[in-house]
Amino acid sequence: MTLSDEKARTEEVAANPRLERKAERRESWRGFFHAIPAYVYLIFFFVLPLIIVYVFSFASRSRTGKPELEGWNTDSWQRLGEPLVRTIVTRSVFVAVLNTVLCLVIGYAFAYWIATRRKQSTRTLLLILVLIPFWSNFLVRTYAWRMLLDSDGYITQLGEMTGLWGRMLFTLPAVFLGLLYGYLPFMVLPLYAAIERIDWSLVEAGRDLYASGTQAFRKITLPLSRPGIIAGSILVFIPSLGAYVTPDILGGAKTTLLGNFIVSQFGSARNWPFGSALSGAILMIMLVATIVYFRSGAKTV
């Protein structure tokens, strides 16, 4: 088929609505068949495990702690309202929200500085420095923080010398430090991507219209960087809410969060139905947060 024949066929399809709809369906089916491997992967490694979790959340528990799928009930879901669970959920949400806010404040300032105050070669170097922590294992980096916060660590020794703080290991501030360090890059990168794409002539136009620096930032820069703020907040809040490694290593038993509590239900407590109900509740919260993320226009990031 020559180029002219193909062009004539395209014009014929465009002029005939029925042929156009048929071509769209054919293209849709072609895309579906191309995506079959991805669908299979998602079903086996995401959908089926989620179904298993929710099924076990309605199971009963034998005297030995073995889950039994006979005689389904909602006892595990009803236990979510117990005072202990409410305390742990409140503490976990507080930690996740505060960590998200701290990452947003620090990450926005750093991303803004990279995007506006440096030439391209320096920007690339600074972004590489942001990504360097990902070159090592998260568990190893968390244990490094444990050594720094221990009684013989440099941070604790500095606090004792100045009299500002003592040993921080196995405290809530230690958990905050670990989470802030671990998830700050997830805030910086989407913020940088959003700020770097801003048309700065709009800011200059605002300043020409006698807007102060604060007004230009609040009315122009901040709204235009909103997709990056939403994306970074979701990327930090969701893993912070279900964090397990950092609270377990740096917080100990005194600062039990949702992730540690769920692991204990599947491990030492041998209460799989209750642990599944807790996991299902977290998944619902994360699903709502993700829906809010997409509905807020964060697809443009």
C-alpha positions, 0 to 999 in steps of 0.5 A, spaced: 500 500 500 502 506 497 502 512 501 497 515 497 492 509 498 493 509 506 492 517 506 485 515 502 483 510 507 485 514 513 480 520 510 475 514 508 475 512 515 474 519 518 469 520 513 465 514 515 463 514 523 461 507 522 468 505 520 471 510 525 468 506 531 470 499 528 477 502 527 477 504 534 474 498 537 480 494 533 485 499 536 482 498 543 482 490 542 490 491 540 492 495 546 488 490 550 492 484 548 498 487 548 497 489 556 495 481 557 502 480 561 501 486 565 494 484 567 496 477 569 502 480 573 497 484 577 492 479 578 497 474 581 501 478 585 496 484 587 489 482 586 489 475 589 493 476 595 488 482 597 483 477 596 486 472 601 487 478 606 480 480 606 478 472 606 482 471 612 479 477 616 472 474 616 475 467 618 475 464 626 481 462 630 482 456 633 484 455 640 491 453 638 491 460 634 490 456 627 485 460 622 479 457 620 475 459 614 469 455 617 464 459 620 465 466 618 464 472 622 466 480 623 469 479 630 476 481 627 473 487 624 469 489 630 475 489 634 478 495 630 474 499 635 478 497 641 482 502 645 488 499 644 487 499 636 485 506 637 491 509 640 496 505 635 492 508 629 492 515 632 499 514 634 501 512 627 496 517 623 500 522 627 507 520 625 505 519 618 502 526 618 507 530 621 512 526 617 509 528 611 508 535 613 516 536 615 518 532 609 513 537 605 517 543 608 524 541 608 523 538 601 519 544 598 525 549 600 530 544 597 526 543 591 525 550 590 532 552 591 535 546 586 530 548 580 531 556 581 538 558 583 542 553 580 545 552 573 543 545 569 550 542 571 549 543 578 542 541 578 544 534 576 549 534 581 544 536 586 539 531 584 544 525 584 546 527 591 538 526 593 538 519 589 545 517 593 541 514 599 537 509 594 544 506 592 544 502 599 539 498 602 534 501 606 535 496 612 542 498 612 541 505 612 536 504 618 541 500 622 546 506 621 541 511 624 541 506 630 548 506 631 548 514 631 542 514 636 545 509 641 548 511 647 555 511 644 553 514 638 555 521 635 548 524 636 547 522 643 554 524 645 553 531 642 546 532 645 549 530 652 555 535 651 550 541 649 545 538 654 539 539 649 538 531 649 540 525 651 539 518 648 534 518 643 534 511 641 527 507 642 524 514 642 518 517 638 523 523 636 528 517 633 522 514 629 521 521 626 528 522 624 528 515 621 522 516 617 524 523 615 531 521 612 528 515 609 522 518 605 524 525 604 527 524 597 520 521 595 518 528 596 523 532 593 523 529 586 516 530 585 516 537 587 522 538 583 519 536 577 513 540 578 517 547 580 522 546 574 516 546 569 513 553 572 513 558 567 517 563 571 514 569 566 508 569 570 511 570 576 515 576 573 508 578 570 505 578 578 511 582 580 510 587 575 503 588 577 506 590 584 505 583 587 510 582 593 515 576 593 510 573 598 504 574 594 507 572 588 509 565 591 502 564 594 498 566 588 502 563 582 508 559 584 504 555 590 498 553 585 502 551 579 506 546 584 500 543 587 501 537 583 508 536 586 505 537 593 500 532 592 504 527 589 510 527 594 505 528 600 501 521 597 508 518 596 510 520 603 504 519 607 502 512 605 509 508 607 509 512 613 502 510 615 504 502 614 512 503 616 515 497 620 522 497 619 524 504 622 519 504 628 521 497 629 529 498 629 529 505 632 523 505 636 522 499 640 516 496 643 515 503 646 513 506 640 508 501 637 505 503 630 500 500 625 506 496 621 509 493 628 502 491 631 500 487 624 506 483 624 505 481 631 498 479 630 501 474 624 507 472 629 507 472 636 500 473 637 498 468 632 491 472 630 491 472 623 484 474 622 485 480 626 492 482 623 488 481 616 482 486 618 488 491 620 491 490 614 485 491 610 483 497 614 490 500 612 489 498 605 482 502 604 485 508 607 491 508 602 486 506 597 482 513 599 488 517 599 490 514 592 483 516 589 484 523 592 491 524 589 488 522 582 482 526 583 486 532 585 489 532 578 496 529 580 496 526 573 499 532 570 506 530 574 
